[in-house]
């Protein structure tokens, strides 16, 4: 198997685990890091936000949809975990307590927080998955493509419920409080603007954008949703 680099960037595709084993160590480590991150954070989000939100859902219909969201997020964990098992990723990289993203450290307090979380947090996940949907490791690309429609549904669910909430001034105040609490904790999800890991991911065409570019894209989409559609205010960055 020939590894081709054009202008210090990989130009091929890896179709199987056996082909992956023949790749340089840098590529294999990068794949392990990306997959491990999704294994951990999909499960952490499901257990700390999606499943607990069922008790807060105000109607049987909302409980049903929230159960569906939780089921799908657990399903995303299982899909990424299958990739991890295929690669025999070090269990230490899959430790939930030490490896999960800091945005999951906050505790869900209400239904209103949940719908804001779905509207703006899942938007961040969509941006990450967009890059993976074009990555050079095809098993990971296929996994991203399979989870994307469900991620879009989750974000759309949050958006539609948030739109209902902000129809009243009281609802707007509640929604603004939730946005103020949740939004600042999501920004670190994209990592440092200058990142050696991200440089390696882009070198091997595992990701397309820099952390900074993804973060700016996220901020743009949130501003359009929160201020343009909902009439709320995106809090200033600390």
C-alpha positions in Angstrom: 0.0 0.0 0.0 1.4 3.4 -1.0 0.9 6.4 1.1 0.6 9.5 -1.1 1.1 13.0 0.3 0.4 16.0 -1.9 1.7 19.3 -0.5 2.0 17.5 2.9 -1.6 16.3 2.7 -2.9 12.8 2.3 -4.8 12.1 -0.9 -6.0 8.5 -0.6 -8.7 6.7 1.3 -8.5 3.8 3.8 -11.3 1.3 3.4 -10.7 -1.4 6.0 -9.0 -2.0 9.4 -6.3 -4.0 7.6 -5.5 -1.1 5.3 -5.4 1.1 8.4 -2.8 -1.1 10.0 -0.5 -0.4 7.1 -0.8 3.4 7.6 1.8 5.4 9.4 1.5 5.5 13.2 0.6 9.2 13.1 -2.5 8.5 11.1 -3.5 5.5 13.3 -3.2 7.5 16.5 -5.2 10.4 15.0 -8.0 8.0 14.1 -8.0 6.5 17.5 -8.2 9.9 19.2 -11.2 11.0 17.0 -13.1 7.8 17.5 -12.4 7.7 21.3 -13.7 11.3 21.6 -17.0 10.4 20.0 -17.4 7.2 22.0 -17.0 9.1 25.2 -19.0 12.2 24.5 -21.9 10.5 22.8 -22.4 8.3 25.9 -21.8 11.2 28.3 -24.4 13.4 26.6 -27.0 10.7 26.5 -26.6 9.7 30.2 -26.2 13.3 31.6 -28.7 15.2 29.4 -30.9 13.2 27.1 -32.1 10.5 29.4 -32.6 12.8 32.4 -34.6 15.1 30.2 -37.3 12.5 29.9 -38.5 13.3 33.5 -38.7 17.0 32.6 -40.7 16.6 29.4 -44.1 18.2 29.9 -46.3 16.0 27.7 -46.4 12.3 26.7 -45.6 13.4 23.2 -42.5 15.2 24.4 -41.5 12.3 26.5 -41.8 10.0 23.5 -39.6 12.2 21.3 -37.1 12.7 24.1 -36.9 8.9 24.6 -36.2 8.7 20.8 -33.5 11.3 21.1 -31.9 9.5 24.1 -32.2 6.1 22.2 -30.5 7.6 19.1 -27.7 9.2 21.1 -27.0 5.9 22.9 -27.1 4.4 19.4 -24.4 6.8 18.2 -22.2 5.7 21.1 -22.7 2.1 20.1 -21.8 2.8 16.5 -18.6 4.7 17.4 -17.8 2.1 20.0 -17.9 -0.6 17.4 -15.2 1.2 15.5 -13.2 1.5 18.7 -13.5 -2.2 19.3 -12.4 -3.0 15.8 -9.3 -1.0 16.4 -8.7 -2.3 19.9 -8.4 1.3 21.2 -6.8 1.5 24.6 -9.6 1.4 27.3 -7.9 4.3 29.1 -8.8 6.5 26.1 -12.5 5.6 26.6 -12.7 6.5 30.3 -15.8 8.6 30.8 -14.8 10.4 33.9 -11.5 11.8 32.6 -12.1 12.0 28.9 -15.5 13.6 28.5 -15.9 17.2 27.2 -16.3 19.8 29.9 -19.6 21.1 28.5 -21.2 17.9 30.0 -20.1 18.9 33.6 -23.1 21.1 34.0 -26.3 19.5 35.4 -29.6 19.7 33.5 -32.1 21.6 35.6 -35.2 21.9 33.5 -37.0 21.1 30.2 -36.3 24.6 29.0 -32.5 24.0 29.4 -32.9 20.8 27.5 -34.5 22.3 24.5 -31.9 25.1 24.4 -29.2 22.5 24.8 -30.5 20.5 21.9 -30.9 23.6 19.7 -27.4 24.9 20.2 -25.2 22.0 21.5 -26.2 19.6 18.8 -25.4 22.3 16.3 -21.8 22.1 17.5 -21.9 18.3 17.0 -23.2 18.7 13.5 -20.3 20.9 12.5 -17.9 18.3 13.8 -19.6 15.5 12.0 -19.7 17.5 8.7 -16.0 17.2 8.5 -15.9 13.5 9.4 -18.4 12.8 6.7 -15.6 13.5 4.2 -12.7 11.9 6.1 -10.3 9.5 4.5 -11.0 6.6 6.8 -14.2 5.2 5.3 -15.5 3.3 8.3 -15.5 6.6 10.2 -17.0 8.5 7.3 -19.8 5.9 7.0 -20.5 6.2 10.7 -20.7 10.0 10.5 -23.1 9.8 7.6 -25.3 7.4 9.4 -25.6 9.6 12.5 -25.9 13.0 10.8 -29.7 12.8 10.0 -30.4 12.0 13.6 -28.2 14.8 14.8 -30.1 17.2 12.5 -33.4 15.9 13.9 -32.2 16.5 17.5 -31.1 20.1 16.7 -34.4 20.7 14.8 -36.4 19.4 17.8 -34.7 21.9 20.0 -35.2 24.7 17.5 -38.9 24.0 17.2 -39.5 23.8 20.9 -37.5 26.9 21.5 -39.5 28.8 18.9 -42.6 27.9 20.9 -41.1 29.0 24.1 -40.1 32.5 23.0 -43.6 33.4 21.8 -44.2 35.1 25.2 -42.1 37.6 27.1 -41.9 35.2 30.0 -40.7 32.4 27.8 -38.1 34.7 26.2 -36.7 35.5 29.7 -36.5 31.8 30.5 -34.9 31.0 27.2 -32.4 33.8 27.6 -31.3 32.5 31.0 -30.8 29.1 29.6 -28.8 30.4 26.6 -26.6 32.5 29.0 -25.9 29.4 31.0 -25.3 26.9 28.3 -23.7 28.7 25.4 -20.3 29.7 27.0 -19.8 26.1 28.1 -20.1 24.8 24.5 -17.4 27.0 22.9 -14.5 25.0 24.5 -15.9 21.9 22.6 -14.0 23.1 19.5 -10.6 23.0 21.3 -7.8 25.5 20.9 -7.7 27.6 17.7 -4.1 26.5 17.2 -3.9 22.7 17.8 -1.3 20.2 16.9 -3.9 17.4 16.8 -6.0 19.4 14.4 -3.0 20.1 12.2 -2.5 16.3 12.0 -6.2 15.6 11.3 -6.1 18.1 8.4 -2.8 16.7 7.1 -4.4 13.3 6.7 -7.7 14.7 5.5 -9.6 13.5 8.5 -10.9 16.9 9.1 -11.3 19.9 6.7 -11.4 22.9 9.0 -9.2 24.3 11.7 -10.6 24.4 15.2 -10.9 28.2 14.9 -12.8 27.9 11.6 -15.3 25.4 13.1 -15.7 27.6 16.2 -16.4 30.7 14.0 -18.8 28.7 11.9 -20.6 27.6 15.0 -20.8 31.1 16.4 -22.3 32.3 13.1 -25.0 29.6 13.1 -25.8 30.2 16.8 -26.2 34.0 16.2 -28.5 33.4 13.2 -30.6 31.0 15.3 -30.6 32.8 18.7 -30.8 36.4 17.5 -32.1 36.2 14.0 -34.9 33.6 14.6 -35.6 33.7 18.3 -35.1 37.4 19.2 -32.7 36.6 22.0 -29.1 37.7 22.6 -25.9 35.6 22.3 -23.9 36.3 25.5 -20.6 37.9 25.1 -17.6 35.6 25.3 -15.7 35.7 28.6 
